[in-house]
Every structure is written in C-alpha cells, then in structure tokens.
Amino acid sequence: MKKYEMAALSKQELIDRLKVLEERLADINFYRVIEQPQNPMVFRNSRRDIARMKHRLNQLAISEQKSVL
C-alpha cells in the first residue's frame, strides 16, 4: 500500500487493515517455517506495510493530542 493510499484512510480503516496484515504476517511466518515461500519479498513487504500503518496511526494520535491542547 502506498503512502498516499494510507493518508486517504480513516483511523478505523487503518486499524482494520492493520489487524488483517498482522494476521497475514503470522500466516506467512508459519508457512515460511514449513517450506520456502515462492516470493520471499512478501514477508518483507508485509512488515513494511505494518510499520507504515503504525506510523500513520501514531501521526494521527499526535495530531489529535495537539488539537486538544
């Protein structure tokens, strides 16, 4: 997912997609132990997408805190 695609999502949509990606990453880890993945970049890309989403959620939380103050 691209940065501009994440910026267009609401906070709840980001949380929902984050849960789905974390479950997908757990599945990838499980199957990676059993056999070599056909595309090893899927693991790295999933981790990066999760990190991007967490970063965006953190940015939203900080902007909410600043608007309250």
Residue, then its C-alpha position, 0 to 999 in steps of 0.5 A: m500500500k502506498k503512502y498516499e493510499m494510507a493518508a486517504l484512510s480513516k483511523q478505523e480503516l487503518i486499524d482494520r487493515l492493520k489487524v488483517l496484515e498482522e494476521r497475514l504476517a503470522d500466516i506467512n511466518f508459519y508457512r515460511v517455517i514449513e517450506q520456502p515461500q515462492n516470493p520471499m519479498v512478501f514477508r518483507n513487504s508485509r512488515r513494511d506495510i505494518a510499520r507504515m500503518k503504525h506510523r500513520l496511526n501514531q501521526l494521527a494520535i499526535s495530531e489529535q493530542k495537539s488539537v486538544l491542547 
